[in-house]
Amino acid sequence: MVIDYPFDHRFESIHIVYDGINGQLPNLDLFNTIVSIASGQMGIGVTLQEMWAHTDSYGDRLHTMLRGMLRQGLGHSSGPHSSFIPYHVDAVTLQPFGDGWQDEMAMGRVIESTFRSLNNLLEHLHQSFFFYLLMQANRFVSIGTYLPSAMLVAVNFTIMAMALWVESGRPRDAFAKNASPTEIHEGQKPKIITGPQNNKALVSAQSSGLEERHLFLPLVIVVGAHFLGIVPLFIFNHGIETVSFF
């Protein structure tokens, strides 16, 4: 826990900075513990993403979430705590702000209670999130909510790539408005092509320039590329612990 206390007067609320480098986030248990102790036990307000006057309205929630998404997307360091997260050390920065009646004793009690809460028993039994979008100190969006939409977007890219691959075998001038059987060469099987306005043309395979596109090999390549992501995941989870990749 990094304490950013730049003034000597009393404060009103606590601003929690939790964004890490490259979009990495600390465990949500750490954030929830600080919020529960500060607001529940000490009566200190908690804010995030520099939303100093959060009213818990729809607009403020959306604004807070967009601020968090922008900072995660940029991947910049938001404080001294960001240097610890890549080494699997959950860390946040606490910034008192405002002019109120809370003093250094209240801040010390929040820090002490947080340390007492994050003991070994809680760390072994916890089942929290590392991927989330915070909308307010007590509201968040889990990865199970927004990940399906991202997966559907990825599937859409794959389907569109296959459609473009099939379409690349058709010439642009394949749809003729008029065609006569005399244009068909001998020994070639004629084909009927329907144009965009339901106009049909009788052409041969050679004259139309159609080229058959096989889908088996492209599908194997695409599916294989998706499953190649399992290799680094397996290496990181089952590699030698003494080897550092960073």
Secondary structure, 3 states (H helix, E strand, C coil): CEECCCCCCCEEEEEEECCCHHHCCCCHHHHHHHHHHHHHHCCCEEEECCCCCCCCCHHHHHHHHHHHHHHHHHCCCCCHHHHCHHHCCCCCEEEEEEEEEECHHHHHHHHHHHHHHCCHHHHHHCCCCCCEEEEECCEEEEHHHHHHHHHHHHHHHHHHHHHHHHHCCCCCCCCCCCCCHHHCCCCCCEEEEECCCCCEEEEEHHHHCCCCCCCHHHHHHHHHHHHCCHHHHHHHHHCCCCCCCC
